[in-house]
Amino acid sequence: IRVGSVGDCQSDAVAEFNIGLAIAVSRRFQQARGLMLRGNWSPYHKYDDILSLNSATVGIVGLGNIGLATAHLLKAHKVSRIMYTSRQVKPEATDLGAELVPLDTLCTESDFIFITCALNKDTEGLVGRKQISLMKPSAILINTSRGGLIDQDALIEALRKKKIGGAGLD
């Protein structure tokens, strides 16, 4: 029994946070800040693997209010392709040029992956070891939903072994 739901209350704010987090992770803001605090500016140019949202292929897991708001903002960043997973085709996605694909396809083809779906018995562990292993070595995973959607151990392992490009978690 659902007791409460935020619904559309903070969709725009969370969507903005999604974009900000994606940029912060892909541009390695945390690493740059650490270098700056140590007075070391020169090595930042060594990050030649920085991804840009511009022309990126983006996957959104769950295209509810937050997923749709995120997709709208991504269009402003001139992404080349938006894919999404959902239980059903979303007519609103057509206006954005977004395409419904299986989760494994989304994981394989996306440069940025945004997790925006609700956590429930059907979605717990949705992004598991298999899905993480399918991601590009440069992929950036953003989760502003619940932690239980992702196999945390598999994610930590992938980050430590540099199997994916980075992750931003709320």
N, C-alpha and C positions, 0 to 999 in steps of 0.2 A: 504494500500500500504506500503510495507516494504521499508524503506528509506535506512537502512544500517544494516549490521549484522557483528558481530565479526568473525563468522565462526570458523575456526580452529586456529586463531591467538594466543590465549592464553590458549588453552585447557589443555596443560600439566601443566601450572602454576596454573590454577584453580583446576585441579585434585589434585595437590600436596597440595594446600590450603585445599581442602575438607578433605584429609586424616589427615593433621595437626590439623584441627579444630575438627575432630572426636576424635582424641587422646586427645586433650586439654580438651574437654568437658567430655569425658568418664573418664579421669584420674583426673578430677577436678583441673586442673592447677590454675584456678582463685581463688578457695577457698584456695588452698595450698599457693599461693602467698600472699593472705591476712593474713593467719596465720603467714607466715614467716616475713612479714613486721611488725607484732605485736610482733615478737620475740617468737612466740608460735609454737614449732615444734611437740609436742607430739600428739595432737589430730588427725593428718592426718591418722594414722593407723586405725582410726574408720571407714574410708570409705571402708567397706568390700564389697560394691556393685559395685566396679569398673569393667567395661566391657573391654574386650580386643577384638581387631579385629580378632586375631587368633581364629579360629573355630567359629566365629560369622556368623549368617545369615544376609545378607545385601540386602537391597532393593534400587534400583536406579529408581527414577521417571524421565523418559526421557533418552533414550540411544542414544543421539546424540554424537557430538565430545567430549564434556566434560564428559558426562556419560560414554562413552567408555574408555576414558583416565583414569577416576576414577576406573572403573572396572579392568583395567589392573594393576593399582597400588594395588588394593585390593587383587588380586591374589597373589602378592608378600607377603602380610600379612597373607596368608594361611587361608582366610575365608573359611568356610565350604560350603556356598551356596550363589549364587548371583541370585537375582530375579530382573526383570525389568518390567516397564510398557512402552508401546509405542503404537502408532497407528498401527504398523505392526511388524511382526517378523523381527528381525535384524540378517542377516546371520553372521555378525561379532560376535554376542553374543554366537553363537554355539561354536566357538573356545575357549571361556572363560568358557564354561559350564553354562552360564547364561540361565535362563528360563523366558519366557514371562508369566506373571500372571496378574490377575485383580488387580487394585489398592487396594481394600479392603483386598485381600489376602496378598499383600505386606505389608500393614500396620499391619495386625494381626501377621504375622510370623517373621518380621524383628527385629533384635537387633539394627541395625543402618539403618537409612533411609536417603538417599541423594536425594535432590531435584535439578535436573539439567536441567529441561525442560524450554522452552521459555514461557514467559507470553504473552498470546493472549486471544481473547474472549472465546476460548474453554477451556483454562486452568486457567483462573482467578478463585480463590477460590477453586482450585482443591483439596487441602488438607483442608477439612472443619472440622467442629465439629465432624461429624460422623467418619471420618478417624482418627482423633486424639484420639477419644474415643476407637477405635479398637487397638491402639498401646499398646504394653506391658508396664507395669509400669517401666521397666528398659530401654525402648527404647530411643535411642539418635537420634534426628532429626537434620539434617544438611541441611541448605538452602543457597546455594551460587548463586541462581537465584534471581528473583524478589520477593519482599515481598508480592505482590498481589496474589501469588500462594497459600498462606496459610491464613486461617482465623486467623488473629492476636489475636483477643479477645479470641477465643477458645484455642489458643496456650498458651497465658498468663495464662488463667484459669487453664489449665492442668499443667503448671509448678508450679504455686502457690499451687495447691492442690496435687502436687507430683504424678500426674496421669501418667507422663512419666519421664524418667530418666534425660533428659536434652535436650537442644537445642543449636545449634551453627548457628548464622545467620550472613550473610555478608551484 
